[in-house]
Amino acid sequence: MSPVPFTGTLGKFTWRMLAMVLGSQGVVLLLGALVARGTALAEGADNAHTLLWLGIGLAVLSFVAAGMMRGPLGLPVGWLVQLLTWASAVVVPAMIGVGLVFTGLWLLCLVKGQQVDAMVTARESGASDAEAAR
């Protein structure tokens, strides 16, 4: 089994799965930004709007990373989104749960996606070998 990659290009199935994880994560991060703003307003903090915009920025970064999954920069930006999601738990402790769920999905899709891509490549090369033998 290959180690979990942090950089590089991905197979078609893998990048599609990771893009789905990041897209879904972006929606949840937008909701987390609203929670951070609401909590700050309820506590009378002056940084409510700043927290909202930081959360929106993280969600947009998640959407951008989903779009970048085809290229070599997509994977590192996706890992950055995972890290920043965990860091957002400093402001909204419930983001620990979000981090657990989405980092788990991220790792599962990364590992299983690579396995599926390897099987597809093996099947396609087997089919092309059979065609060449004819």
Secondary structure, DSSP 8 states (H G I E B T S, - for coil): -----SSS---HHHHHHHHHHHHHHHHHHHHHHHHHHHHHHHTT-TTHHHHHHHHHHHHHHHHHHHHTTTSTTHHHHHHHHHHHHHHGGGT-TTHHHHHHHHHHHHHHHHHHHHHHHHHHHHHHHHHHHHHHH-
